[in-house]
Amino acid sequence: MSAVAGEPGFTPNEMMTIAASRALRNDDVCFVGIGAPSAASNIARLTHAPDVTLIYESGTIGTAPDVLPLSIGDGELCDTAITTVAVPEMFRYWLQGGRISIGFLGAAQLDKFGNINTTVIGDYHHPKTRLPGGGGAPEIATSAKQIYITMAQSKRSMVEKIDFYTSFGHGDGGDHRKRLGIDTAGPTLLITDLAIWKPDPATKEFTVVALHPGVTRQQVADTCGWTAQFADRLEETPAPTSLELKTLRDLQARTKAAHSAAAA
Amino acid sequence: MATFLPLSEAVAQNLKDGDSVAFEGFTHLIPTAAAHEAIRQGFRDLTLIRMTPDLIYDQMVGMGMAKKMVFSYAGNPGVGLLRRVRDAVENDWPRSLELEEHSHAAMANAYEAGAAGMPFAVFRGYRGADLADVTPTIKSIACPYTGEVLATVPAIRPDVTFIHAQKADRKGNVLVEGIVGVQKEAVLAARRAVVTVEEVVDDFDGLHPNLCVLPHWTVTAIAVVPGGAHPSYVHGRYVRDNAAYVQWDEIAADRDRFRAWMQTNVLEKTPDDFAARVEHLRKVA
């Protein structure tokens, strides 16, 4: 996707990826979900956070792929990792052991409390649509110290009530996590193609804290299935820098070339 | 003691109708050739176990071979959904499919418990997750020391596990390297284990001492099938055939097209056909 003439020189998706990348710090240990989180995590590594530790659930620790992986188990991840461990060790020692500072997830369906559904649309036993399922996410959601979520906004994906709690966010809000004995922070950040959201400190409902450049409140409200709440003081997300944009576009070009070359 | 056999005999001797079977591989080293041989031999009523059922379970489910699937992520990695599995779950085509669904952490722990000879696995998981309500085998236990409530799942003990690996030596010791997934645990948890390998070498002299090696007495049978993981990949040998995963999404979208593809590309083929499929994917580096 390229920028349209007359529009700002970046697309909403590019803004989303770059805004998400800025959330990661150099000393973070990030458990990376495939898709949008993977792009954002690697842009962070290639720009402001060169020493960020990226971990994929296939067991690759401290990976630095030159191109974005198509799956969580691409060879590129193993080739560039400082070590690759077995999957039981990944989930037991590294995730359950409390070594992960950020779990970076996408979502098929999300509610305002950061609960995620990637299992079914409709009834579990008689689903309208059977989705792939949770994979590593149910335990990432409760064992990583914090959860960042990134996804494009739509009324279909951001809904008042999700059909299935695949990965627990803040449940019904408030202190629901604490009541279940979960001692990690859960979702603390949602980065969409239009805005940055953070949970309200008391209710834990996601609240818009910043709009991306050129985006209106109305656009955010129109593409969200719940009644969007806005912070009293709304910030504007800084536009992508030329370095961030160039890094993202170069990465995507390398990725496209590599995956089509392998397929040729 | 590992016996070297042609793949057709290794499958015929170790898999039976009604078995619980794991064809393991975590994106890497998927035992496609072994799965296709099982499809040709037409087994029925299998319980298919795997963390990440992908194309091969989509194919086996679509051919009506499975009564149940135990899994934690049923997708076409990097592409989308498994359309044959969906058709079975949503429309009972070609037959109904019972699901036992877990998270990755649960499956990994359950295989490890199987390998360790334990009856169940205990871990900190499923908190607030609806899977605990729909999968009856997910239970909980209080820690006898702290009282903390922890999740439990029964150990996975497949009748037979199939994996693909880089190589075996002449004695039948097996080397697995790269993304090793749960292959070691799945082999040690199973009553019987069949390994397909890219090649056989004289011995493993000179290997790094910490590499993942399955001693020959943990493996029932070995079959040499170069390219046997295609369209998955083998670290150091050939890369993933991403185009094949994308194409599968179209093939599996239609019942007739699926059946025609299976006829031409699986039922009428042999294990010897795999080597040519990876020629263009062999690594330059």
Boltz contact constraints between the chains, C-beta under 6 A:
constraints:
  - contact:
      token1: [A, 58]
      token2: [B, 26]
      max_distance: 6.0
  - contact:
      token1: [A, 58]
      token2: [B, 179]
      max_distance: 6.0
  - contact:
      token1: [A, 59]
      token2: [B, 179]
      max_distance: 6.0
  - contact:
      token1: [A, 70]
      token2: [B, 78]
      max_distance: 6.0
  - contact:
      token1: [A, 70]
      token2: [B, 242]
      max_distance: 6.0
  - contact:
      token1: [A, 71]
      token2: [B, 27]
      max_distance: 6.0
  - contact:
      token1: [A, 71]
      token2: [B, 77]
      max_distance: 6.0
  - contact:
      token1: [A, 71]
      token2: [B, 78]
      max_distance: 6.0
  - contact:
      token1: [A, 73]
      token2: [B, 26]
      max_distance: 6.0
  - contact:
      token1: [A, 73]
      token2: [B, 27]
      max_distance: 6.0
  - contact:
      token1: [A, 73]
      token2: [B, 28]
      max_distance: 6.0
  - contact:
      token1: [A, 73]
      token2: [B, 179]
      max_distance: 6.0
  - contact:
      token1: [A, 75]
      token2: [B, 233]
      max_distance: 6.0
  - contact:
      token1: [A, 75]
      token2: [B, 235]
      max_distance: 6.0
  - contact:
      token1: [A, 78]
      token2: [B, 178]
      max_distance: 6.0
  - contact:
      token1: [A, 78]
      token2: [B, 179]
      max_distance: 6.0
  - contact:
      token1: [A, 84]
      token2: [B, 179]
      max_distance: 6.0
  - contact:
      token1: [A, 86]
      token2: [B, 180]
      max_distance: 6.0
  - contact:
      token1: [A, 87]
      token2: [B, 26]
      max_distance: 6.0
  - contact:
      token1: [A, 87]
      token2: [B, 108]
      max_distance: 6.0
  - contact:
      token1: [A, 87]
      token2: [B, 181]
      max_distance: 6.0
  - contact:
      token1: [A, 87]
      token2: [B, 182]
      max_distance: 6.0
  - contact:
      token1: [A, 88]
      token2: [B, 108]
      max_distance: 6.0
  - contact:
      token1: [A, 88]
      token2: [B, 112]
      max_distance: 6.0
  - contact:
      token1: [A, 88]
      token2: [B, 185]
      max_distance: 6.0
  - contact:
      token1: [A, 91]
      token2: [B, 105]
      max_distance: 6.0
  - contact:
      token1: [A, 91]
      token2: [B, 108]
      max_distance: 6.0
  - contact:
      token1: [A, 96]
      token2: [B, 124]
      max_distance: 6.0
  - contact:
      token1: [A, 124]
      token2: [B, 134]
      max_distance: 6.0
  - contact:
      token1: [A, 130]
      token2: [B, 86]
      max_distance: 6.0
  - contact:
      token1: [A, 130]
      token2: [B, 89]
      max_distance: 6.0
  - contact:
      token1: [A, 130]
      token2: [B, 90]
      max_distance: 6.0
  - contact:
      token1: [A, 132]
      token2: [B, 73]
      max_distance: 6.0
  - contact:
      token1: [A, 132]
      token2: [B, 74]
      max_distance: 6.0
  - contact:
      token1: [A, 132]
      token2: [B, 75]
      max_distance: 6.0
  - contact:
      token1: [A, 133]
      token2: [B, 73]
      max_distance: 6.0
  - contact:
      token1: [A, 133]
      token2: [B, 74]
      max_distance: 6.0
  - contact:
      token1: [A, 133]
      token2: [B, 101]
      max_distance: 6.0
  - contact:
      token1: [A, 134]
      token2: [B, 103]
      max_distance: 6.0
  - contact:
      token1: [A, 135]
      token2: [B, 73]
      max_distance: 6.0
  - contact:
      token1: [A, 135]
      token2: [B, 104]
      max_distance: 6.0
  - contact:
      token1: [A, 136]
      token2: [B, 104]
      max_distance: 6.0
  - contact:
      token1: [A, 138]
      token2: [B, 103]
      max_distance: 6.0
  - contact:
      token1: [A, 138]
      token2: [B, 129]
      max_distance: 6.0
  - contact:
      token1: [A, 139]
      token2: [B, 103]
      max_distance: 6.0
  - contact:
      token1: [A, 139]
      token2: [B, 105]
      max_distance: 6.0
  - contact:
      token1: [A, 139]
      token2: [B, 125]
      max_distance: 6.0
  - contact:
      token1: [A, 142]
      token2: [B, 127]
      max_distance: 6.0
  - contact:
      token1: [A, 164]
      token2: [B, 130]
      max_distance: 6.0
  - contact:
      token1: [A, 165]
      token2: [B, 129]
      max_distance: 6.0
  - contact:
      token1: [A, 165]
      token2: [B, 130]
      max_distance: 6.0
  - contact:
      token1: [A, 168]
      token2: [B, 128]
      max_distance: 6.0
  - contact:
      token1: [A, 168]
      token2: [B, 129]
      max_distance: 6.0
  - contact:
      token1: [A, 171]
      token2: [B, 128]
      max_distance: 6.0
  - contact:
      token1: [A, 180]
      token2: [B, 127]
      max_distance: 6.0
  - contact:
      token1: [A, 180]
      token2: [B, 128]
      max_distance: 6.0
  - contact:
      token1: [A, 182]
      token2: [B, 127]
      max_distance: 6.0
  - contact:
      token1: [A, 259]
      token2: [B, 242]
      max_distance: 6.0
  - contact:
      token1: [A, 262]
      token2: [B, 239]
      max_distance: 6.0
  - contact:
      token1: [A, 262]
      token2: [B, 242]
      max_distance: 6.0
  - contact:
      token1: [A, 263]
      token2: [B, 242]
      max_distance: 6.0
  - contact:
      token1: [A, 263]
      token2: [B, 243]
      max_distance: 6.0
